[in-house]
């Protein structure tokens, strides 16, 4: 999977109004950071995974949101391993 595809998935998820606002805001911030080209890709991905993982650990997050976030993390880690 390419980074552009993952960013598109993040953007789509951040526009999903069934997601809690905190998740949508974090995903928008993560998307913006991933699009920046001034840092190494591995650093940007690691930062994104860390931020998303922080949200997943909240017990108040609905299961469908956790599943979507795990999917995004999986895609990001796959890109990191390829690169």
Backbone as CSV, one residue per row, in Angstrom:
resi,resn,N_x,N_y,N_z,CA_x,CA_y,CA_z,C_x,C_y,C_z
1,UNK,0.846,-1.184,0.000,0.000,0.000,0.000,0.887,1.241,0.000
2,UNK,0.433,2.262,-0.679,1.166,3.517,-0.746,0.693,4.475,0.344
3,UNK,1.565,5.402,0.672,1.236,6.388,1.703,0.017,7.213,1.304
4,UNK,-0.084,7.558,0.019,-1.233,8.351,-0.433,-2.546,7.626,-0.155
5,UNK,-2.549,6.313,-0.346,-3.756,5.525,-0.074,-4.119,5.520,1.395
6,UNK,-3.117,5.429,2.249,-3.365,5.444,3.692,-3.852,6.822,4.128
7,UNK,-3.257,7.861,3.579,-3.702,9.218,3.910,-5.152,9.409,3.472
8,UNK,-5.507,8.870,2.310,-6.897,8.960,1.843,-7.828,8.232,2.809
9,UNK,-7.393,7.078,3.314,-8.196,6.324,4.282,-8.335,7.112,5.588
10,UNK,-7.259,7.740,6.018,-7.293,8.557,7.231,-8.250,9.731,7.039
11,UNK,-8.151,10.391,5.884,-9.028,11.530,5.601,-10.492,11.102,5.566
12,UNK,-10.752,9.957,4.952,-12.128,9.443,4.879,-12.665,9.135,6.279
13,UNK,-11.844,8.507,7.092,-12.255,8.173,8.453,-12.463,9.439,9.284
14,UNK,-11.646,10.450,9.038,-11.775,11.702,9.804,-13.041,12.467,9.439
15,UNK,-13.642,12.148,8.308,-14.889,12.791,7.893,-16.126,11.984,8.301
16,UNK,-15.913,10.800,8.870,-17.012,9.917,9.281,-17.608,10.446,10.586
17,UNK,-18.845,10.905,10.517,-19.476,11.514,11.689,-19.931,10.502,12.739
18,UNK,-19.764,9.202,12.456,-20.036,8.208,13.492,-18.830,8.059,14.428
19,UNK,-17.710,8.661,14.037,-16.509,8.650,14.879,-16.594,9.779,15.897
20,UNK,-16.148,9.524,17.109,-16.109,10.602,18.096,-15.227,11.764,17.612
21,UNK,-15.569,12.965,18.026,-14.860,14.161,17.599,-13.374,14.131,17.906
22,UNK,-13.011,13.572,19.035,-11.595,13.502,19.422,-10.803,12.687,18.403
23,UNK,-11.401,11.595,17.938,-10.736,10.752,16.943,-10.616,11.498,15.623
24,UNK,-11.696,12.147,15.197,-11.664,12.884,13.932,-10.590,13.974,13.965
25,UNK,-10.503,14.693,15.075,-9.497,15.754,15.195,-8.074,15.193,15.158
26,UNK,-7.852,14.102,15.844,-6.528,13.475,15.840,-6.169,12.985,14.446
27,UNK,-7.121,12.370,13.757,-6.850,11.867,12.408,-6.549,13.009,11.438
28,UNK,-7.218,14.128,11.589,-6.928,15.282,10.735,-5.510,15.784,10.981
29,UNK,-5.101,15.816,12.245,-3.749,16.254,12.592,-2.710,15.258,12.050
30,UNK,-3.011,13.961,12.186,-2.097,12.924,11.693,-1.953,13.021,10.175
31,UNK,-3.055,13.212,9.481,-3.022,13.343,8.025,-2.143,14.519,7.606
32,UNK,-2.329,15.628,8.278,-1.546,16.829,7.964,-0.055,16.573,8.173
33,UNK,0.282,15.901,9.262,1.686,15.614,9.561,2.285,14.632,8.556
34,UNK,1.502,13.640,8.127,2.008,12.669,7.161,2.266,13.321,5.796
35,UNK,1.514,14.348,5.472,1.671,15.032,4.187,2.897,15.939,4.157
36,UNK,3.390,16.305,5.321,4.573,17.170,5.380,5.789,16.395,4.879
37,UNK,6.602,17.040,4.086,7.766,16.364,3.531,9.073,16.744,4.172
38,UNK,9.018,17.525,5.251,10.257,18.016,5.848,10.878,17.063,6.868
39,UNK,10.209,15.947,7.145,10.755,14.952,8.064,10.886,13.627,7.332
40,UNK,11.724,12.769,7.869,11.883,11.423,7.336,10.548,10.676,7.418
41,UNK,10.244,9.869,6.413,8.984,9.135,6.368,8.812,8.237,7.587
42,UNK,9.861,7.549,7.988,9.766,6.647,9.142,9.394,7.410,10.408
43,UNK,9.912,8.612,10.561,9.601,9.438,11.732,8.134,9.854,11.702
44,UNK,7.669,10.288,10.525,6.270,10.697,10.399,5.327,9.536,10.689
45,UNK,5.666,8.354,10.172,4.807,7.185,10.398,4.819,6.789,11.866
46,UNK,5.984,6.764,12.475,6.081,6.400,13.896,5.265,7.358,14.756
47,UNK,5.347,8.639,14.466,4.578,9.636,15.201,3.078,9.410,15.017
48,UNK,2.670,9.129,13.787,1.250,8.887,13.500,0.744,7.651,14.245
49,UNK,1.518,6.583,14.206,1.122,5.352,14.900,0.996,5.605,16.396
50,UNK,1.943,6.331,16.962,1.915,6.646,18.389,0.652,7.427,18.751
51,UNK,0.324,8.443,17.949,-0.852,9.273,18.242,-2.142,8.472,18.127
52,UNK,-2.243,7.649,17.104,-3.452,6.839,16.920,-3.554,5.783,18.015
53,UNK,-2.424,5.168,18.358,-2.416,4.140,19.403,-2.849,4.711,20.745
54,UNK,-2.503,5.953,20.998,-2.896,6.619,22.240,-4.424,6.684,22.359
55,UNK,-5.094,6.926,21.244,-6.559,6.997,21.241,-7.177,5.615,21.434
56,UNK,-6.596,4.605,20.792,-7.151,3.248,20.872,-7.210,2.766,22.318
57,UNK,-6.263,3.193,23.138,-6.204,2.726,24.520,-7.270,3.344,25.421
58,UNK,-8.033,4.291,24.905,-9.124,4.887,25.669,-10.294,3.897,25.712
59,UNK,-10.742,3.532,26.901,-11.803,2.525,27.024,-13.161,3.026,26.539
60,UNK,-13.301,4.334,26.369,-14.582,4.897,25.949,-14.757,4.957,24.426
61,UNK,-13.762,4.517,23.676,-13.840,4.547,22.217,-14.686,3.364,21.740
62,UNK,-15.658,3.614,20.848,-16.490,2.520,20.332,-15.659,1.490,19.557
63,UNK,-16.129,0.258,19.547,-15.386,-0.825,18.907,-15.193,-0.581,17.411
64,UNK,-16.199,-0.024,16.719,-16.028,0.202,15.274,-14.918,1.219,15.008
65,UNK,-14.750,2.152,15.921,-13.680,3.143,15.776,-12.322,2.484,16.008
66,UNK,-12.244,1.635,17.017,-10.989,0.930,17.291,-10.577,0.078,16.101
67,UNK,-11.551,-0.595,15.503,-11.258,-1.445,14.351,-10.705,-0.620,13.197
68,UNK,-11.318,0.518,12.923,-10.836,1.394,11.846,-9.429,1.897,12.142
69,UNK,-9.171,2.249,13.389,-7.850,2.752,13.767,-6.785,1.664,13.692
70,UNK,-7.125,0.442,14.111,-6.176,-0.676,14.000,-5.815,-0.924,12.531
71,UNK,-6.809,-0.796,11.655,-6.581,-0.989,10.227,-5.607,0.066,9.699
72,UNK,-5.780,1.296,10.106,-4.890,2.371,9.678,-3.471,2.130,10.200
73,UNK,-3.352,1.752,11.459,-2.032,1.472,12.037,-1.354,0.338,11.282
74,UNK,-2.101,-0.688,10.964,-1.546,-1.820,10.225,-0.996,-1.379,8.877
75,UNK,-1.750,-0.546,8.174,-1.298,-0.028,6.877,-0.041,0.825,7.025
76,UNK,-0.013,1.681,8.037,1.154,2.533,8.254,2.396,1.702,8.581
77,UNK,2.229,0.680,9.404,3.374,-0.155,9.762,3.870,-0.955,8.562
78,UNK,2.962,-1.352,7.674,3.362,-2.067,6.467,4.213,-1.165,5.574
79,UNK,3.829,0.099,5.460,4.606,1.057,4.666,5.984,1.260,5.291
80,UNK,6.018,1.363,6.595,7.280,1.575,7.298,8.232,0.397,7.072
81,UNK,7.700,-0.816,7.093,8.524,-2.001,6.888,9.045,-2.088,5.452
82,UNK,8.217,-1.637,4.492,8.640,-1.660,3.089,9.754,-0.664,2.824
83,UNK,9.637,0.504,3.487,10.528,1.622,3.173,11.868,1.513,3.767
